[in-house]
Amino acid sequence: MFYPYTYTDTLLDRMFEVDTKYNKLRFVDKGEFYSLTTPLTGARKEDVHVLVKEDTQLTISYNPKEKNPYTPSFTNKWSLEGVDTDNIVASLNNGLLTVVLPKSKPAQPKVRTIEVL
């Protein structure tokens, strides 16, 4: 699961939206991956930072070097579980930040035959 710090249940098993003071985050479970989007009107790529810390925490921050009247600075953090953190992809197109979080594959039980002597 992918858990935002503000939620304690399995809310992320279904689509939801989170309104923060200035921006709206939309999270959707797409089956093979999770999609997180937020509008960042007037944002430049160099002002947006997406970080994964120790494979357990996702941080998205927006700190414009020049004042942006449409989108003020923010930082949001989420706990990661069940996400393939090596393959997270983020893009900023036409003022929309999209972060794709592929689900990790469940561990397959190891089965091996033991020769009887």
N, C-alpha and C positions, 0 to 999 in steps of 0.2 A: 504494500500500500504506500501511498504518497500522502503524508499527513501535514496539513498546515498547522502551525503551533496553536492556532485559535480553535481547533476542532479536536475533540477527544474520541469521537465515535467513528464509525466506518462511513461517514458522510461521503467520502470520495468514491464509494462504490457506484455513485450516480453523478450526473452532472450537477454543478452548483456554480453560483456566482458569489463573489465576496466584494462588498462595497467597502473600500477604505475611505478615508477622508477625501481624497482627491482622485482616485482612480478605481476602475472596476476590473477585477481579476475574474476571468472565466476559466473554469477547469472542466474538462470533458474526458471521460474514460472512453477511448476509441477502440477498446478491445486489446490490440497488440501494444498500444502505447497510451500515455496520458498526454493531453494537449493543454497547455496553460497559455492564455492570451490576455493581454492588457493593452488598451489604447495608450499611446504615448505621442500625442499630437505635437508636431514640431521637434521631436527628439532626433538627435544625431547618434549614429552607432557608437561613436567614441565616448558618449556620455552614459551609455547603458552597460552595466556590468552583471554578468551571470556567473556565479561561482559555486563550485561544489567543494565542501569542506569535509575531508576524511570520509568520503562516500556516504555520509549520513545527513548532510545538511545542504539545502539549496538556498542560495541568497540571490535575490534580484534587486539591484539598486539602480537608481537614476539620479545622477548629479550633474546637471548641465553646467558647463563652464560659463555660459551666458544665460541670463535670466530668461526663462520661458514662461510667458503669461498663460499658456494653455495647460502645462503639466509641471507642477512643482516637484522638487526632489522627494524621493521616498526610498525606503529599504524594506523589503519583505523577506521573511525566512520561513522555510518549511523543512520538516523532517522527511528524509527519504528512506523508504523501505520497500523492497521489491522492485527497485528501479535499476536498470543497467546504466550506471553512472558514467561508464566509459563512452557511451554513445548518445549522450544528451546533445541536442542541436538547438540553437537559438537563432532567430532571424528577426530583423526589423525591416518591415516593408510598408510603405505608405502610412507611417504612424502607428502600426500595429506590431507589438512585440509578440512573437510566438515562440514558446519553448516546448519542444517535443521530448518527452521522457519515456523512452522505451521500457517496457516491463522486462524484468529479468526472468529468465527461464527457471521454473522450479527445479530444484535439484532432483536428479533421477537416482533412484536407489541403485546401488551397485549390486549386481548379482554375478556370482561366479561359481563354477562347479568345482568342487573339491574332489580330487581323485581318492577313491577308497583303496587303501593298500592291503 
